[in-house]
Amino acid sequence: MSIEFIRERSFENKGLKFTAKEWGRSGYPPVIALHGWLDNANTFDRMLPHMENLHVIAVDLAGHGRSDFRSQDSGYDIWHDIGDVMAIADQMGWETFGLIGHSRGAIISGLVAGTFPERITQVAMIDGYLPLPEEAHNTAKHIARAIHENKRFGAASPTGFADYERAVQARVKGFVPLDHDAAAILAERGVVEADGLFYWRNDQRLKAASMVKFSKDHLQSFLTAIRGRVILVQAQNSAFTPSPEQSAAFEWIPHMKIIKLPGSHHLHLEGQAEQVARSIQPLFT
């Protein structure tokens, strides 16, 4: 049975409200879906209708979409998202569940699966695997950079556009280019109007460097702990081709299946959405 969008949902963790889209119905395998950097839960709108027999919660991660921004004394280091995902699963009453993640959401999925291997049954990672590890001797310099950037972006205002279409075009021509229809889908959830201007509703601090980055040994400890079945979908024309170091890390999950598909970084939201869905559907059956 093809899954359909059911309703909007909201969850809370540590005083923050997380908004989400619910697809499918209870009784089918539970899945939490995690979008990429500066995207939102609409990123799966084209892919999920081609999947079957699942119960999916597609989340707006903190600082994205309609979810709350993190407090000024917090930040967007990626390990914070691990606790948010588990809190949402607990509120759904899911002792075990699967994960679908794109880009940054794929990285988070791998970290969650390694942190709680007994609870994660499947992981589908779409054009994302792990962040570039940081050498320990660079830690002090990296923290200095993060403090500087968090101050700068924390004081910055989002770009205002004169009309809605110009806001959409900003994503079409953005750091990771998108086709117009894909950008428009993200804009439905991500663009807001205020004082006669249109803005992308993302916390500007998401553009700052993380306060601390994991080393190779840290990342290996996460990924080697994963027990659930894993598929990695790689886009052949991605702007984020894995480095040799990242490719070597594929061996950390020896049971991972790698599927290469035509398309760009957002292939699941562009013309290859159905192909991506069909590629990862067997993971959940």
N, C-alpha and C positions, 0 to 999 in steps of 0.2 A: 504494500500500500504506500503510494507516494505521500510524503509528509507535506503538511500545509502549515502556514503561519496561523497560530491560534490566538495569541494575545501578547500584550506588553506585560512584563513582570518587573518587580523591584525587590532588591535584597539590601541588607545592611551588614556592615562589618566595621567595627571600631568607629562608629559614629558616621560613617560614610554611606551614602545611598548609591547603589549600583542598579542601573536600569538594564533591561535585557528583553530579547524577543524570544518567545516560546514557539517552537515548531514541533509538530507531531503530538502524540498523546502518551500518557502514562501507560505502562505495561510493555512498552518497547524498550530496547536497550538505551540507557541514559547517556547523554553526551553533553559536554560543555564545549562551546565553540568560542575561540579567542581570536580577535582581529589583530591587524598589524598596527604599526606606529602611525599615529595621527589619523587612523581610520575609525570605524565604528561597527556596531553590530550588523549594519546593512551590508557589510562586505560579503555575507553569505547568501544574500537574497536571490542571486541567480543560480547558485550551486545547489542549495538545499532542496528546491522543488524537484530535482532530479534524483533525490535519494529516497530510500524506502525504509519503512518500519523502524524508525528511530524517534526518540524523544529528546529534542535538542534545546538547550538554553544558550542562545548567542548573546554574549555579554558586551556591554559597553565598559571597557576597563576604566579604571580611575583616571580622571583628567580627559577622557574622551567622550564623544557623543553626548548623551544626556546624563551621564553619571557625575557624581560630585568630584571636585578637585581635591587633591590632598592638601592638608593644612600647611601653613607656612613653615612649621617646624618639622615637616616631613619632606618627602621627595619621591622620585620615580625610579629609584633603584629597583631592578627587576625582581629581586627576591620578595618585595612587598606583595607582588601579584600572586605569589604562591599561596599566601594566607587568604587572599581574597577569593581565589578559586575554590579553595577547600571550604571556606565559610558558605559560599553559594551552594556547593554540593551538600553540605550538612543541612542547610535550610530546605533543600529539596528532599531530604531524607535518603540520599544516595550514598550507600556504604561503598559501592564500587561503581565506576563509570568510565566512559571513554572521553578522549579529547580530540578536537580538531582545531588546529591553529595555523594561521597564516603569518609568515614573516616574524615579527616580534612575538606574536601569539604562538607561533610554532616553537620559538625558543622557550617561552614560558611553559608550554606544554611539556617539553622535555625535562625542565627543571621540576615541575610538579610530579611527573611520573617517576623521577629519580628520588624525590623526597618522600613520596608516599607510594612506593611500588606495589604494596599490598592492596591499594585501592584503585589503581589505574589499569583498566583491562585492555585498552587500545589507545594508540596515539597516531593520528594522521597529521603529519607536518607538511605544510604547503610552502615551498620555496623559503624555508628557514630551518636552521638546525641548531646552531649555537653561536654566541657572540665571539668575536675575536678575543682570545685570552690576553690578559695583561701580565707582563713580567713583574715580579715582586719588586724589583729595584726601581720601577717607575711609579710606585704607589703614591709617594709624597707629591710628585709633580702632578699626578692625575687628580689628587684631592684638591690641590691648589687650582687647577683648571676648573674643576666642578664647582668650587665655591665661587669663583669669578663668574662662570656662566650662569649659575643659579641666581646670583644677584642681578646680572644683566637681564636675563629673560624674565625673572620675577617682577621686574619693574617695567617690562615691555607690554604694550597693548597689542592685541591682535589687529591685523590689517583689516580695514573697513573697505567694502566695495560699494559702489554707487547703486548697483542692482544685483539681483540674485544670480543672473547669468554670468556676470563677471566673477562672482565667487566660484561658480562651477568651473569657469575657464582657468582660474588660478590653480585648481587641482589638475586639470587637463595638461597644463604646462608646468607642473610642479617638479620637485626634486625627483620624484618617481612618476614619469608621465603616465597618464591614463587615457583611455578613449572616453569620448564625451558621455556616453550612456553610463559607463562605470562611475565616472565622477559625479554624475547627476544622482545616481543611487546613493552614494555616500552623502551628498549634499542634503538629501531629503531628511537625514537624521542629524547632520553635522552643522548645517548653516542656520544661524539665527539672525533676526533683525532687531536692531536697537538704534534709536535716535536717527532713523532714516537711512542707516547703513546696514550692510549684510556682513556677517563675520562667521568664520569657522570656529565652532565652540570647542576648542582644545586648550588645555592649560599650556601657556607659553613655556613653562618650565620643562615640559617634555622635550624641548629642543636642547636642553643643557646636558652636559656630560654626567653620567652617573657618578655618585660620590666615590664608590669603590667598585672595581671590576674584578671578576673572578680570574684566577690563574688557570693554567692548563690542568694542574692537579685538582683544583676545585671542580672544574667542569667535568673532568673524567670521573670524579666520585659520584656526580649526579647521574651521568648517562650510563655508566656501567651497572648501576643499581636497577635500571628499568627491567621489569619482568614482562609487562604487557606486550602485545603484538604491535609492531611499528611499521608504518609506511612513510617514506619521504618522497614527495612529489617535487621534482626539480623542473623549473621552467628553462627551456633551452635558450631563450633570449632574455634571461633575467639580467637586471642591472647589478645583481648581487651573486655573481658566480663564486662558488666556494673557493677559498684560497687553498693552497696545498696543505696548510696546517689544518684547516677545517675538513678537507676531504680525508686526510689521514685519520681524523677523529671518528669517521664513520665506522671504523673497526671497533669502537667502544660499544656499539650495539650490534653484535654479530648477527642477530636475528632480524635486523631491519631490512625491509625490502625497499629498493630505490626504483622509482619510476620517473623517466624523463619524458616530458610532454612539450609540444610546441607551444609558444606563447611567451608573454612577458611576465614580470614579477607578479602582477595581479591576474594571472591567467584564470583563476577561479571566479573572477568577477567580470571577465571579458569574454571573448568568443569561445574559450575552451571550458566554460563552466560545466557543461554537461559531461565532457570528457574527464574532467577532474573528479566529478561526482561518481562516475562509473568506475574510476580507478581506485577510489578509496572505499566504495560501498562494500566490497567483499571483506574488508577488515572487520566490519561490524555484523557480519552474518555467520 
